[in-house]
């Protein structure tokens, strides 16, 4: 009858045993990790919605800004006269002629030519004079090897005289030095003295408004005129006669701003719906969870309802927003009829401004007054309350989930440390068991051999 412990030794996989035990014991940590992932998803969702409301805030603020309501549009009868206007521009028109455009002084060498730019310039310095050709404005040292290229480089390097230079090839093996002022206008005139002639003379741009005794001229060192009309900037590019520039109010800018606000509001509502969605969808044998990160979140759904209520409720005594083309659709989105809005803006701009910005004040029967803010102002207030960097609802909700995630991470770190120590202990324990079983197996083999020897000896004696 033999001894046997080999069954205990065979198939003992310490690594697999320890891995299975650690996996079983790590279930609480896995649950913590799942909670942390959910908290991080919530924080990301709150920040995404915060971005939506920041956009809504920007669009609403644009419609409560007086500059938007005083937007103007400038036009010109000549393509060579570009015109822009600001909200402070005066409404009206002006007719004028462009007598000349502004140019920069430019001179070229005539007394000498060079066969290449590496030829000697012929002088160690260049004196720059004023427009009279006699009053020095400054001196530039050529430097380097004293070549034509060095002379041009020295002029370009100088920062005090406002000139630029280049060696121009006027024929085969013929180079000249051309120097030009960096600025236009009569005040930029200069002279390089003997040996140079003027290519282009410096002059101011000149406009003439009217004619005869009532006419007057306006000059500018550049081709841009500001202040000729309040809030208007003109840029001329060539001589022109009888140019009329007009400035009128720009209702299109207000309509566009309103369309942008409604678009942003719809985008915000869509984002909230996506993040708070609940349920599943089935397609054939495939079932897909459609729940958002903030599934069923009442606070976010209430926030969406506030947006809808603002755009659908009467603005005090002014009545329904439908009068200015704003209405709530059955699917919860907001519709904007640009044509209705534009017509209302044309017929009664003050009323439209009240609907959106200034609001309405109603006198009650007891003599008190009730003020209802305009739609854009209400949306601005709501968006500001949700996005404020200190007290914003969405900002604080996101920070709250960050705190939850950090707290869970601390617990996860603790579990990781404990499990690591537990893994070391289990590995040591099962390795010792394997060593002990290996020793027993060796002893079994020895005892078996001894018993076999005794049995063989007894048989021989018989």
SULSUL-V79288 format. One record per helix or strand. SS is the DSSP state (h for helix, s for strand). FROM is the first residue (numbers start at 1). TO is the last residue. Records with the same first field share a line. If there is no record, write none. Layout:
SS: FROM-TO  FROM-TO
This chain:
h: 6-9  14-25  27-64  66-69  148-157  186-188  212-214  251-276  298-312  316-318  321-324  338-347  349-358  375-387  393-461
s: 72-76  81-85  92-100  103-103  106-109  114-114  120-120  125-129  136-141  147-147  163-171  174-181  191-191  196-200  203-203  205-209  216-220  224-226  232-236  240-249  280-283  286-289  326-328  334-336  360-363  369-372
